[in-house]
Amino acid sequence: MAIIDEVVQAHEDALLAYATKLCGGDHHSAEDVVQETWLRAWRHIGKLTEDRGSVRGWLMRVAHNVAIDQHRSRCARPTEVELPEQEAAEAPVVPAPSDAVEARVVVRSALGTLSTVHRSTLAEVYLADRTALSAASVLGVPVGTVKSRVHNAIRVMRKNLCQPVRRFAAA
């Protein structure tokens, strides 16, 4: 460990300056290059002796290779771009097709819990898209009755849909 500490202490400033120059002044990319260079130096600690050549030269060459590899890697992948908030808010949200199927199953089940008069009133108002007045004339009841049936039917459906499902009988 003492050998790598000595190498880092002796060459870290020069290596960071060189990597910053290689990365066009991008300090964060330069730090990534230096970190990878130190990792490779630690793996090849046996090569980091002056009798095998210049340690600084070896480090600079490794940093150069790492910077080139990172540049090629960035060029090979498309640039990630975030949409501005305005465009992101305008992006259409497409629901999954399974959501519509699930909603139909849930609504059909909830409608099955209603009385016939409540179910037929909801069908006229929501499924046939009628006003309370026209639904009243089709059903042959007063407008107030249609409004109260719709209110009560929705209240019952909401109550039934919001109750937790009991899977096991209480012992």
C-alpha positions as YAML, in Angstrom:
chain: A
units: angstrom
residues:
- id: 1
  name: MET
  ca: [0.00, 0.00, 0.00]
- id: 2
  name: ALA
  ca: [2.83, 2.38, 0.73]
- id: 3
  name: ILE
  ca: [4.05, 2.22, -2.88]
- id: 4
  name: ILE
  ca: [0.74, 3.33, -4.38]
- id: 5
  name: ASP
  ca: [0.41, 6.09, -1.78]
- id: 6
  name: GLU
  ca: [3.84, 7.41, -2.76]
- id: 7
  name: VAL
  ca: [2.96, 7.29, -6.47]
- id: 8
  name: VAL
  ca: [-0.33, 9.09, -5.93]
- id: 9
  name: GLN
  ca: [1.25, 11.76, -3.76]
- id: 10
  name: ALA
  ca: [4.05, 12.36, -6.26]
- id: 11
  name: HIS
  ca: [1.92, 12.50, -9.42]
- id: 12
  name: GLU
  ca: [-1.68, 13.36, -8.58]
- id: 13
  name: ASP
  ca: [-1.54, 17.10, -9.35]
- id: 14
  name: ALA
  ca: [0.23, 16.63, -12.69]
- id: 15
  name: LEU
  ca: [-2.09, 13.77, -13.66]
- id: 16
  name: LEU
  ca: [-5.25, 15.74, -12.86]
- id: 17
  name: ALA
  ca: [-3.98, 18.75, -14.84]
- id: 18
  name: TYR
  ca: [-3.16, 16.52, -17.81]
- id: 19
  name: ALA
  ca: [-6.53, 14.74, -17.64]
- id: 20
  name: THR
  ca: [-8.36, 18.09, -17.43]
- id: 21
  name: LYS
  ca: [-6.55, 19.20, -20.58]
- id: 22
  name: LEU
  ca: [-7.44, 15.91, -22.32]
- id: 23
  name: CYS
  ca: [-11.11, 16.34, -21.37]
- id: 24
  name: GLY
  ca: [-11.34, 19.87, -22.73]
- id: 25
  name: GLY
  ca: [-11.54, 21.48, -19.30]
- id: 26
  name: ASP
  ca: [-14.32, 19.23, -18.00]
- id: 27
  name: HIS
  ca: [-13.18, 18.73, -14.42]
- id: 28
  name: HIS
  ca: [-15.67, 15.94, -13.66]
- id: 29
  name: SER
  ca: [-14.64, 13.87, -16.67]
- id: 30
  name: ALA
  ca: [-11.01, 14.49, -15.78]
- id: 31
  name: GLU
  ca: [-11.60, 13.15, -12.27]
- id: 32
  name: ASP
  ca: [-13.17, 10.02, -13.79]
- id: 33
  name: VAL
  ca: [-10.09, 9.57, -16.00]
- id: 34
  name: VAL
  ca: [-7.75, 10.00, -13.03]
- id: 35
  name: GLN
  ca: [-9.75, 7.59, -10.89]
- id: 36
  name: GLU
  ca: [-9.60, 4.91, -13.59]
- id: 37
  name: THR
  ca: [-5.87, 5.60, -14.03]
- id: 38
  name: TRP
  ca: [-5.25, 5.06, -10.29]
- id: 39
  name: LEU
  ca: [-7.24, 1.84, -10.43]
- id: 40
  name: ARG
  ca: [-5.11, 0.54, -13.28]
- id: 41
  name: ALA
  ca: [-1.95, 1.68, -11.50]
- id: 42
  name: TRP
  ca: [-2.98, -0.26, -8.41]
- id: 43
  name: ARG
  ca: [-3.59, -3.36, -10.55]
- id: 44
  name: HIS
  ca: [-0.14, -3.01, -12.16]
- id: 45
  name: ILE
  ca: [1.81, -1.86, -9.14]
- id: 46
  name: GLY
  ca: [4.78, -4.00, -10.22]
- id: 47
  name: LYS
  ca: [5.28, -1.83, -13.34]
- id: 48
  name: LEU
  ca: [5.45, 1.39, -11.34]
- id: 49
  name: THR
  ca: [9.19, 1.49, -10.70]
- id: 50
  name: GLU
  ca: [11.68, 3.93, -12.19]
- id: 51
  name: ASP
  ca: [13.96, 1.08, -13.29]
- id: 52
  name: ARG
  ca: [11.17, -0.07, -15.70]
- id: 53
  name: GLY
  ca: [10.69, 3.43, -17.13]
- id: 54
  name: SER
  ca: [9.12, 6.72, -16.19]
- id: 55
  name: VAL
  ca: [6.24, 6.26, -13.74]
- id: 56
  name: ARG
  ca: [4.75, 9.60, -14.74]
- id: 57
  name: GLY
  ca: [5.02, 8.68, -18.42]
- id: 58
  name: TRP
  ca: [3.22, 5.39, -17.77]
- id: 59
  name: LEU
  ca: [0.46, 7.19, -15.82]
- id: 60
  name: MET
  ca: [0.06, 9.84, -18.55]
- id: 61
  name: ARG
  ca: [-0.21, 7.16, -21.25]
- id: 62
  name: VAL
  ca: [-2.82, 5.26, -19.25]
- id: 63
  name: ALA
  ca: [-4.78, 8.50, -18.64]
- id: 64
  name: HIS
  ca: [-4.59, 9.27, -22.35]
- id: 65
  name: ASN
  ca: [-5.95, 5.81, -23.23]
- id: 66
  name: VAL
  ca: [-8.73, 6.10, -20.65]
- id: 67
  name: ALA
  ca: [-9.76, 9.53, -21.96]
- id: 68
  name: ILE
  ca: [-9.90, 8.19, -25.53]
- id: 69
  name: ASP
  ca: [-11.96, 5.18, -24.39]
- id: 70
  name: GLN
  ca: [-14.42, 7.45, -22.59]
- id: 71
  name: HIS
  ca: [-14.70, 9.75, -25.60]
- id: 72
  name: ARG
  ca: [-15.38, 6.82, -27.93]
- id: 73
  name: SER
  ca: [-17.93, 5.43, -25.48]
- id: 74
  name: ARG
  ca: [-19.80, 8.75, -25.39]
- id: 75
  name: CYS
  ca: [-19.79, 8.95, -29.19]
- id: 76
  name: ALA
  ca: [-21.12, 5.41, -29.57]
- id: 77
  name: ARG
  ca: [-24.19, 6.09, -27.42]
- id: 78
  name: PRO
  ca: [-26.85, 8.68, -28.16]
- id: 79
  name: THR
  ca: [-26.80, 11.73, -25.96]
- id: 80
  name: GLU
  ca: [-29.33, 11.67, -23.16]
- id: 81
  name: VAL
  ca: [-31.47, 14.77, -23.25]
- id: 82
  name: GLU
  ca: [-34.07, 15.78, -20.70]
- id: 83
  name: LEU
  ca: [-37.23, 17.40, -21.95]
- id: 84
  name: PRO
  ca: [-37.93, 20.86, -20.61]
- id: 85
  name: GLU
  ca: [-40.73, 20.85, -18.03]
- id: 86
  name: GLN
  ca: [-43.15, 22.49, -20.46]
- id: 87
  name: GLU
  ca: [-42.66, 19.81, -23.12]
- id: 88
  name: ALA
  ca: [-42.75, 17.03, -20.54]
- id: 89
  name: ALA
  ca: [-46.08, 18.31, -19.24]
- id: 90
  name: GLU
  ca: [-47.50, 18.35, -22.78]
- id: 91
  name: ALA
  ca: [-46.32, 14.83, -23.61]
- id: 92
  name: PRO
  ca: [-49.36, 12.60, -24.06]
- id: 93
  name: VAL
  ca: [-49.83, 9.83, -21.54]
- id: 94
  name: VAL
  ca: [-51.11, 6.70, -23.19]
- id: 95
  name: PRO
  ca: [-52.79, 4.28, -20.80]
- id: 96
  name: ALA
  ca: [-52.02, 0.62, -21.12]
- id: 97
  name: PRO
  ca: [-54.70, -1.37, -22.97]
- id: 98
  name: SER
  ca: [-55.03, -3.62, -19.94]
- id: 99
  name: ASP
  ca: [-56.21, -0.62, -17.88]
- id: 100
  name: ALA
  ca: [-59.36, -0.28, -20.00]
- id: 101
  name: VAL
  ca: [-60.11, -3.99, -19.68]
- id: 102
  name: GLU
  ca: [-59.60, -3.87, -15.94]
- id: 103
  name: ALA
  ca: [-61.83, -0.79, -15.62]
- id: 104
  name: ARG
  ca: [-64.61, -2.52, -17.57]
- id: 105
  name: VAL
  ca: [-64.41, -5.59, -15.35]
- id: 106
  name: VAL
  ca: [-64.49, -3.50, -12.18]
- id: 107
  name: VAL
  ca: [-67.40, -1.32, -13.37]
- id: 108
  name: ARG
  ca: [-69.40, -4.34, -14.56]
- id: 109
  name: SER
  ca: [-68.85, -6.00, -11.18]
- id: 110
  name: ALA
  ca: [-69.86, -2.83, -9.33]
- id: 111
  name: LEU
  ca: [-72.98, -2.43, -11.50]
- id: 112
  name: GLY
  ca: [-73.92, -5.99, -10.64]
- id: 113
  name: THR
  ca: [-74.26, -5.02, -6.97]
- id: 114
  name: LEU
  ca: [-76.94, -2.40, -7.75]
- id: 115
  name: SER
  ca: [-80.69, -2.85, -7.91]
- id: 116
  name: THR
  ca: [-82.32, -2.99, -11.33]
- id: 117
  name: VAL
  ca: [-83.78, 0.53, -11.10]
- id: 118
  name: HIS
  ca: [-80.44, 2.04, -10.07]
- id: 119
  name: ARG
  ca: [-78.60, 0.14, -12.81]
- id: 120
  name: SER
  ca: [-81.08, 1.18, -15.52]
- id: 121
  name: THR
  ca: [-80.95, 4.81, -14.37]
- id: 122
  name: LEU
  ca: [-77.15, 4.86, -14.56]
- id: 123
  name: ALA
  ca: [-77.28, 3.22, -17.98]
- id: 124
  name: GLU
  ca: [-79.58, 5.94, -19.30]
- id: 125
  name: VAL
  ca: [-77.60, 8.83, -17.81]
- id: 126
  name: TYR
  ca: [-74.03, 7.64, -18.38]
- id: 127
  name: LEU
  ca: [-74.06, 4.97, -21.06]
- id: 128
  name: ALA
  ca: [-76.78, 6.51, -23.24]
- id: 129
  name: ASP
  ca: [-75.40, 10.00, -22.42]
- id: 130
  name: ARG
  ca: [-78.79, 11.48, -21.58]
- id: 131
  name: THR
  ca: [-79.59, 14.45, -19.38]
- id: 132
  name: ALA
  ca: [-81.63, 13.87, -16.25]
- id: 133
  name: LEU
  ca: [-84.69, 15.29, -18.02]
- id: 134
  name: SER
  ca: [-84.44, 12.99, -21.07]
- id: 135
  name: ALA
  ca: [-83.60, 9.96, -18.88]
- id: 136
  name: ALA
  ca: [-86.70, 10.75, -16.80]
- id: 137
  name: SER
  ca: [-88.89, 10.75, -19.89]
- id: 138
  name: VAL
  ca: [-87.38, 7.44, -21.14]
- id: 139
  name: LEU
  ca: [-87.78, 5.79, -17.71]
- id: 140
  name: GLY
  ca: [-91.20, 7.35, -17.04]
- id: 141
  name: VAL
  ca: [-90.23, 8.84, -13.68]
- id: 142
  name: PRO
  ca: [-89.85, 12.43, -12.40]
- id: 143
  name: VAL
  ca: [-86.50, 14.26, -12.90]
- id: 144
  name: GLY
  ca: [-85.90, 14.38, -9.14]
- id: 145
  name: THR
  ca: [-86.20, 10.61, -8.97]
- id: 146
  name: VAL
  ca: [-83.55, 10.20, -11.68]
- id: 147
  name: LYS
  ca: [-81.21, 12.55, -9.82]
- id: 148
  name: SER
  ca: [-81.67, 10.77, -6.49]
- id: 149
  name: ARG
  ca: [-81.25, 7.32, -8.09]
- id: 150
  name: VAL
  ca: [-78.02, 8.40, -9.77]
- id: 151
  name: HIS
  ca: [-76.75, 9.88, -6.49]
- id: 152
  name: ASN
  ca: [-77.64, 6.78, -4.47]
- id: 153
  name: ALA
  ca: [-76.28, 4.37, -7.10]
- id: 154
  name: ILE
  ca: [-72.94, 6.15, -7.24]
- id: 155
  name: ARG
  ca: [-72.76, 6.24, -3.45]
- id: 156
  name: VAL
  ca: [-73.39, 2.47, -3.25]
- id: 157
  name: MET
  ca: [-70.85, 1.74, -6.00]
- id: 158
  name: ARG
  ca: [-68.22, 3.92, -4.32]
- id: 159
  name: LYS
  ca: [-68.83, 2.19, -1.00]
- id: 160
  name: ASN
  ca: [-68.53, -1.26, -2.62]
- id: 161
  name: LEU
  ca: [-65.40, -0.34, -4.58]
- id: 162
  name: CYS
  ca: [-63.61, 1.19, -1.60]
- id: 163
  name: GLN
  ca: [-64.14, -1.75, 0.76]
- id: 164
  name: PRO
  ca: [-61.13, -4.01, 1.21]
- id: 165
  name: VAL
  ca: [-61.48, -7.45, -0.33]
- id: 166
  name: ARG
  ca: [-61.88, -10.17, 2.28]
- id: 167
  name: ARG
  ca: [-60.26, -13.33, 1.04]
- id: 168
  name: PHE
  ca: [-60.59, -15.55, 4.11]
- id: 169
  name: ALA
  ca: [-63.55, -16.09, 6.37]
- id: 170
  name: ALA
  ca: [-63.03, -14.94, 9.94]
- id: 171
  name: ALA
  ca: [-62.42, -17.84, 12.28]
...
